[in-house]
Amino acid sequence: MKKYIVISALMLTILIAACSSSEATSNQSDEISSPPAPAKVTGEMKTEKELSAQASAERGKLVEVQMLDGNSDNYVYEPANLTFAVGETITFKITSESEFHTFTIDELDIYETADGGESFEFTVTFETPGTYKLYCVPHETLGMIGEVVVQ
């Protein structure tokens, strides 16, 4: 009788092992299936160089303006007078020497700032001709003013 129980238990163990290995095999075949083909790209493909050129065109011309304050008697923009064409897109890079400064043109709704020793970039497209006053809010009375001409 013991022999019969041992043989039955052994057969049951083999049967369970066989069933579980067939399930593992079927699961593995599902996981290894090939991915679907990539979708076709429609439209124009651009190279990295073309994308870089497009980004540069959107940024326009880079103009660097230093906001100088090394001598507390001499707060200035360098350059202080700027001239642009109507429709021209400009990316300004403003750099503050050592104090907080603003790059403010009220008529064009430009109110940009840079903390001491920092730089900041922003892009503007000039759409309206005119002469606009550029000034630093905290240092205007100390002579930190300039002019932007759009023609």
C-alpha positions as a printed NumPy array, in Angstrom:
array([[  0.   ,   0.   ,   0.   ],
       [  2.831,   2.345,   0.84 ],
       [  4.335,   1.63 ,  -2.534],
       [  1.043,   2.589,  -4.231],
       [  0.866,   5.939,  -2.32 ],
       [  4.498,   6.78 ,  -3.151],
       [  3.963,   6.008,  -6.85 ],
       [  0.719,   8.052,  -6.925],
       [  2.429,  11.012,  -5.254],
       [  5.336,  10.79 ,  -7.688],
       [  2.997,  10.706, -10.7  ],
       [  1.001,  13.636,  -9.335],
       [  4.221,  15.65 ,  -8.89 ],
       [  5.31 ,  14.875, -12.478],
       [  1.879,  15.854, -13.802],
       [  1.924,  19.186, -11.935],
       [  5.469,  19.929, -13.121],
       [  4.522,  19.138, -16.729],
       [  1.485,  21.423, -16.631],
       [  3.337,  24.309, -15.097],
       [  6.242,  24.097, -17.577],
       [  3.831,  24.166, -20.544],
       [  2.233,  27.34 , -19.136],
       [  5.661,  28.96 , -18.758],
       [  6.498,  28.024, -22.321],
       [  3.292,  29.565, -23.662],
       [  3.863,  32.761, -21.647],
       [  7.418,  33.046, -22.929],
       [  6.33 ,  32.824, -26.542],
       [  3.922,  35.731, -25.96 ],
       [  6.687,  37.871, -24.465],
       [  9.12 ,  37.231, -27.307],
       [  6.798,  38.237, -30.137],
       [  8.1  ,  40.815, -32.607],
       [  7.17 ,  44.474, -32.088],
       [  4.894,  46.09 , -34.644],
       [  6.502,  47.876, -37.573],
       [  7.103,  51.598, -36.941],
       [  4.527,  54.   , -38.312],
       [  5.453,  55.75 , -41.521],
       [  6.486,  59.356, -41.048],
       [  4.516,  61.746, -43.174],
       [  5.688,  65.185, -44.119],
       [  9.134,  66.621, -44.442],
       [ 11.948,  65.228, -42.306],
       [ 14.586,  67.75 , -41.175],
       [ 18.174,  67.049, -40.316],
       [ 19.692,  68.215, -37.049],
       [ 21.518,  70.963, -38.949],
       [ 18.238,  72.167, -40.523],
       [ 16.488,  72.148, -37.125],
       [ 19.359,  74.152, -35.628],
       [ 19.14 ,  76.685, -38.475],
       [ 15.373,  76.993, -37.946],
       [ 15.851,  77.578, -34.195],
       [ 18.487,  80.221, -34.963],
       [ 16.138,  81.956, -37.397],
       [ 13.382,  82.003, -34.763],
       [ 15.805,  83.491, -32.216],
       [ 17.   ,  86.075, -34.709],
       [ 20.166,  88.068, -34.274],
       [ 21.922,  87.865, -30.885],
       [ 22.607,  91.256, -29.265],
       [ 24.564,  91.335, -26.018],
       [ 23.992,  94.235, -23.633],
       [ 26.181,  94.69 , -20.558],
       [ 24.636,  96.445, -17.559],
       [ 27.672,  98.007, -15.923],
       [ 27.943,  99.334, -12.383],
       [ 31.632,  98.895, -11.461],
       [ 31.927, 102.518, -10.448],
       [ 28.831, 103.477,  -8.472],
       [ 28.943, 106.912, -10.127],
       [ 28.729, 105.375, -13.605],
       [ 25.709, 103.103, -14.237],
       [ 25.429, 102.402, -17.986],
       [ 24.196, 100.034, -20.656],
       [ 26.894,  98.954, -23.098],
       [ 25.809,  99.582, -25.812],
       [ 23.221, 102.154, -24.772],
       [ 21.839, 103.009, -28.212],
       [ 20.461, 100.26 , -30.422],
       [ 18.89 , 100.39 , -33.89 ],
       [ 16.778,  97.675, -35.526],
       [ 14.544,  97.25 , -38.584],
       [ 10.774,  96.786, -38.37 ],
       [ 10.046,  93.043, -38.322],
       [ 13.519,  92.14 , -37.099],
       [ 13.738,  89.432, -34.432],
       [ 16.406,  89.989, -31.794],
       [ 17.533,  87.797, -28.915],
       [ 18.949,  90.002, -26.207],
       [ 21.48 ,  88.611, -23.788],
       [ 21.583,  91.012, -20.873],
       [ 24.367,  90.63 , -18.326],
       [ 24.482,  92.434, -14.995],
       [ 27.933,  93.295, -13.735],
       [ 27.468,  93.067,  -9.956],
       [ 24.083,  94.535,  -8.979],
       [ 20.433,  93.9  ,  -9.796],
       [ 19.414,  95.717, -13.002],
       [ 16.424,  95.924, -15.315],
       [ 16.139,  96.23 , -19.073],
       [ 12.904,  98.204, -19.355],
       [ 11.118,  99.661, -22.389],
       [  7.619, 100.648, -21.285],
       [  6.156, 101.33 , -24.752],
       [  7.107,  97.825, -25.941],
       [  6.094,  96.04 , -22.719],
       [  9.648,  94.839, -22.091],
       [ 10.419,  94.374, -18.403],
       [ 13.415,  92.053, -18.013],
       [ 15.783,  91.694, -15.061],
       [ 19.157,  90.198, -14.166],
       [ 20.617,  89.73 , -10.72 ],
       [ 24.209,  90.749, -10.028],
       [ 26.676,  88.641, -12.   ],
       [ 23.945,  86.882, -13.983],
       [ 22.866,  86.803, -17.61 ],
       [ 19.397,  86.395, -19.079],
       [ 18.194,  85.932, -22.662],
       [ 14.873,  86.903, -24.218],
       [ 13.632,  87.331, -27.777],
       [ 11.704,  90.272, -29.224],
       [ 10.341,  90.953, -32.708],
       [ 10.128,  94.695, -33.339],
       [  6.879,  95.409, -35.189],
       [  6.298,  99.148, -34.677],
       [  8.704, 101.851, -35.844],
       [  9.701, 104.492, -33.339],
       [ 12.242, 105.664, -30.794],
       [ 11.888, 104.036, -27.387],
       [ 13.479, 104.881, -24.047],
       [ 15.477, 102.076, -22.414],
       [ 16.124, 102.388, -18.689],
       [ 17.032, 100.545, -15.498],
       [ 14.306, 101.021, -12.88 ],
       [ 16.58 , 101.309,  -9.815],
       [ 19.345, 103.26 , -11.603],
       [ 17.545, 105.538, -14.071],
       [ 18.269, 108.656, -12.008],
       [ 21.947, 107.621, -11.916],
       [ 22.1  , 107.752, -15.707],
       [ 21.402, 104.136, -16.675],
       [ 19.34 , 104.949, -19.745],
       [ 19.506, 104.2  , -23.429],
       [ 17.525, 104.294, -26.624],
       [ 16.115, 101.721, -29.017],
       [ 15.287, 102.928, -32.515],
       [ 13.081, 100.783, -34.755],
       [ 13.01 , 101.965, -38.364]])
